[in-house]
Amino acid sequence: MRHVLVVALHDGFYSAATGAGLSNQALLAAVAEHLPDGTDLVVAPVHLDPTSPEHDHTAHQRTLAILDRVPHEVIPLSNGTGGQTRFGDLSAFQHLAKDSARVIKDLKRDYGSGAFVAIDRPFVGLGPHLSDDSLWNIVYLPRSSALHHADVEHTDWESRGLIGWLRAGATIGAISTHMRELLQDQAVPADRILDVPNGLTGAVVPLSAAPPIPPEAENGFLLAFGRAAPYKGFDDLLDALDHLRSRGVPVPHLVLAAVTDDGGPSAYQLHLRRRCSDLAVTLWTRFNRGIPGLLGHPALGGVIVPSRVEPFGRIPLEAFIAGAGPVVATTVGGLTDTVIDGVTGYTAAPRSPIALADAIQRALNADPQTIALMGLEGRQLAADRDYTRTIGALVEHLLDRRPMTC
């Protein structure tokens, strides 16, 4: 009897403009590497139409090349937006839950046994639509939570969804220590939580793929990048730079990539643009997959992650692998797993521009030997979190019900 592994995801197939999307592409690559003979692979992505501003042809082709390594079937899922957005509002989540349940029901009819992993918040409402089937091993792997954004409507939906997943016999994956604690706070029993620590595959974006830096940055610059959203803490970073300048601290030019992959500058990006016009800051607003390549730039003097919320936080690991540093990050969420004060970087309390300014000043004053030692510690930490090994263990757990050992 043939088995099937079903992977449902909302980003990383038609696009990869978020940390979740990049992690999902890495997950698919690891699945393709570890898929055993005799197991069919079905990938079920939230559909994005080529007319969507979020659709990225290059990222899509990269994903298809990954999947071409193994026999597979693609079953697009509808979230009711006509393929225009991979995330959407609560109504999109509800529509996606029903369409996903239909697909899983058909697959269960076609396969006597199998495994199913659904990735991230858009699938949280699917659990209540699933029946407990002991022949299928099920994992729900959230990469974030509505609790991170104080979203009451989504929080209630998420709570009901988690209960539904548990009743369907699923285990819930935790991508970081922080996410494990958050799940337990949401009444998920500890023995129903599976540690699936997020990480990188070891590949780095080359400097040759990076956009050119502005002339002001050629003699040294700081770098911060991420999705253009207030929870990323970019306002706190700009305030911190103001504090440093008021102290008379020389601050290198900041390249701030607060980016989106949709139609045009958002209200928040326009707000940042107004603030940056008064500072020694270059602001980029459009997603560019080459931006992490700047982590290999010889003029880079530091990487700053000022997040107010961060379920995992891949940027420090990208910096460690690329040999960039020092890294300055806030002590929120998954960042506490990777940026250890005085060991792999410098830390500051979230939402505190003064604390962030102090940490940046410590980084600017660090001597080359200290920075080099931090780099060694960071590279070792990144190596210990090899994502290919983690997902290989997840595949074995899903298909053979082996304990996770990664």
N, C-alpha and C positions, 0 to 999 in steps of 0.2 A: 504494500500500500504506500503510495507517495504521500509525502508530507508537504506542507506549505508554510512559508514564513511570510507574513503580511506586515508591511511597514507603512503606516499612514503618517503623513507629515504635511505641515502647512507652508513651510519655506525650505529652500534647498533643492527644489526640483526645477521649477520654472524661473527661480530667482535665488539669489543668495546675498541679500543686501543687509542682513542682520547677523549678529553673533549666532543666533539660533540656526539661521540658514546655513552658515558656514559649518557649524557643528553637525548639522544634518547631512551635508555633503560628505563630511568626514565619516559619519556613521554609515552612510550607504557604501562608501569605499571599503570600510572595514567589514561590512556584511558581505560584500562581493568577494572579499578575500577569504572569509571564513565559512562561506556557505557550503555545507557538505553535499556530496553527490547524492542524488535521489531526493533532494529537497527543491521544490519550486519556490521562486521568489516572486511576490506580487508587491508592487509599489503603488500606494494609493495617495497621490498628492492632491491637495486642494487646487482645483483648476485655476490657472491664470490664462486668459486669452492674450494672444500677441498684441491686441490693441490696448491692453492694460499698461499704464505707466510703470507698473511694478514688474512687468515681464522683462526679463533680461536674457536675450538670445544667447549671449556668450556663456552665461552661467548655466543655462538650460543645456547647451551643447556639452558643457563640461560634465554635467550630471549624466547625460546620455552615454558619454564615453566611459564613465565609471561603470554604468550598468551593463554596457556591452560586454563586459568581462564574463558575465554569467547569463544563462537563460533567464528571462524575466518577462513579466506581464505588467503593464501599466494600466491602472483603472482610475481615471480622474474622478475626483469627488466635487460635488457642487455645494457651495455655501450660500447660494441664492443671490449672488452679486453679479451674475452674468460673466464670471471670470475676471472681474475688475479689481478685486482685492483679495489677498490671501488671508487676511485677518478679519476685519469687519467688526460690526457691533454685535450685541447679544442676539439679535434676530439671525445674523449670519451663523453664529455658533449653533443656534437651535436647528436651523436648516441643515447645517453640516452634520449634526448628530443623527438626524433622521436618514440622510443620504448614506452616511457611513454605515449605519446599522443595516440598511438594505444590502449594501455590498458584502458586508461580513456574513449576513444570513445566506446569501447566494454561495459564498465561498465555503461555508460550513456544509452546505448541501453537496458541494462538489468534492470536498476533501473530508475523509473520515477523521483526520487528526491534523493538528497544525499549531502554529504559534502566531501571536498577533501583538505588535507593539505600536501604540499610538503616541505621537510625540507632540507635546505642548498644549497650551491652554485652549485653543479652538476645539480640541477633542474632549474637553472635560465633561461635556454633557452627553457623550456617547455611552458612558457606563450604564446609566439606567435603562438603555435600550438593548443591552446585551443579556443573554441568559447564561447561567452558570453551566458550562460544558466541560467536564473533567478531561475530555480528549484534547482540549485546546489550552495552551499555556498563554496567559494574557498579562501584559505589562503596560501600564500607562506611565509615560515619562514626561512630566511637566518640566519645562525649562524656566517657568516663572509662575507667579501667582497673582490673583486679583488683590490679595492683601498688600502687595508691594505698592499699589497705587490708590489704596483707600477707596476702591470702587465697590460701593455697597451692593449695587445691582448684580455685578459680576461675582462678588464674594458669595452671595446667597446661591447663585447658580453653581458656582464652583463647589460649595459645600455639599449640595445635593448630588452633584456629579461624582465627587469622590466616594460618597456612600454607595452610589450605583456601581462604580467600578469594583468596590470591595464586595458587594453582593454578587457580582458576576464572577467572583473568584480571582480577580486580578491582584497582582502586587503593584505597588506604586514605586517608581524609580526616583531616587534622589541624586541630583547632579552635584551636590555639594553638602558639606556639613550643615550649612545654613538651611538648605532646602529640606534636609531630613528633619531638622528641628521645627521648621515651619509646618511640615506635614503632620508631625506629632501634635503640634498645637491645634491642628484641624481635626484631631481625634482619629488619625490613622494609626492603628496599632503598630508598635515598633517592629513586630515580627512580620508585618505585611509591607514593610519598606525595604526596597532593594537598593543598595548603594551602587550607583552607576556614575562614578565621578567623571565629570567632564574634563576634557583635555584636548591636546592637539595631536596631529599625526606626525609632527616633526618637520613637515615642509614649511618653508618660509616664502613670503612674497619677495621676489628679488628687487633690489634697488632700481634696476633697469625698468621695472614696471611702474615705479612711483611717479607721480606728477612732479614737475620741477618746483623747487622751493623758490620763494620770492628772493630778490637780491638782499633784502634786509636780514635774511636768515643765514646767509652764506658764511658769516663769521661765528655762527653758533645759534641754536634755537632749541626751544622746548616744544614738545608735541603732545597734543591731546586730541583724541578722535572718538567718535561714536555717534549713535543715532541722535538726531536733533530733538531732544525731549528734555523738559525741565529736570526730570529725575536723574539725568546724567550729571547734574551739578556744575554745568559750565558757567552759570552766573557766579557760583561760589568761587570758581577758579579766577574769573575776572576780578572779583572783589579781593581775592588773595593777592593778585598782582598789584592792585592799587595799594594794599597795605605794605607790600614790600617796597614799592617806590617811595611811599611816604616815610619809610625808615631809612631811605637813602641806599637801599640794596640794589646793585646793578642787576637787572633782570634781562636775560636773553630774549630775543624776539620769540613770540609764541605763534606757532602754526596751529590753529584750532579748526578741525574738520568736524563740524556739527552737521551731519548729512542726512538726507532723505533720498528715496528713490522714486518719489511721486512727482506730480506735475511741475510745481514751482516752489519758490521759497515759502515756507510756512510762516504763520504769525510769530512763532517763537524764533525762527531764523531771522526774520526782519528785526525783531527785538535785539538779538545778538549782534546783528550788523550795526545797529545804531550804537550799541555799547562799544563795539570794537573800533568804530571810526575815531574814537577819542583815545585809543590806546595803541601801543606798539604790538598789534595783533593782526595776523592775516587770517581771515575767516573763509573757509570753503564750505559750501552748502550742498553740493551735489555728490551723491555717492560715487566713489571711484574705487574699484577693487584693488587698485595699486597703492592706496594710501598706506597700508601696513608696510610696504616696501621702504618707507622713510625710516623705519626702525633700524635699517642698515646704513643710514646716511652718516658719513664721518663727522658732519657738523652738529649732529644731534647731541644735546647736552642733558637731556632728561625727558622722561615720559610721565605724564600726569593723568591719573584716573580719579576725578573728583566726585564720583557717583554718590548720590543720596540713597539709591537703591541698586542692588546688583545681585541677582540670584547666583551668578557664577563669576563672570568677568574674565574674558579670554585675553584681553589686551596685555596684562602682565606676563602671561605665558608666552605670548607672541614676542614680547620684548626680550624675555629671557632667552628664547631660542635664537633670536636674531643678534644677541649680544648687546642689546641696547640698555642704557641705564644712566644714572640710577632711576628706579621707578618710585614714584610717589603715589600713594593711593589712600582712599578713605577706608575706615574700618567697618564696612558694611557687607553683609551677605557673604557670598562666595569669595570676595576679595581677601577675607581673613584667612582663607586656606592657602593663599599663594604669596601675599605680600606681608612679610613678617618684619616688624620694625627692627632695623639694625642688622638684619640677617640677609633678606632678599630685597629690601628697599626701605622706604620711610613711610610712616603712616600718620594719618590725622583723623580726628573725629569728623563724621559727616556733618554737612550743613554748618560748618564753622570756618568761614574764610580766614580767621586769625590763626586757627590751628593748621589749616592748609598752608598758609603763608609760612608758618614756622617750619613745617616739614619740607617745603620747597627750599627754604633758606638752608636747612641742614644738607639737602641734596646738593645745592650749589656750592656749599663749602666743603663737601667731601673730597678727600684726597684720592689720587688715582689708585693707590693700593686698596683702600676701602671699597671703591667702586668695583675694582677687579674681583675682590673676594665676594662681594654681593653677586656679581655676575656668575661666578662659579656655583654659588649656592642656588641661584635661580635656574641655571641650566640643569642642575641635578634634580631640582624639584620638578621641572617640566618633563624631564626624562622619566621620572617616576610616575607621571600621570599620562603615559603613552595611551592615546585614545584607541588606537588600533587594537592593542592588547585588551583594553576594557571592553570594547564592543565584541571582540572575539569571545570573551568570557560570557557576555550577554547572549550571544547566539547559542553557545553551548547550553546555557541555562534555559533558554527558550525552547530549544529543540530536544534536549536530553534531560531537562529538569535537574541539571547539575547545579550545585551551589556556586555562586559567583566567587571567584578567587582571582582578584586582580589588584 
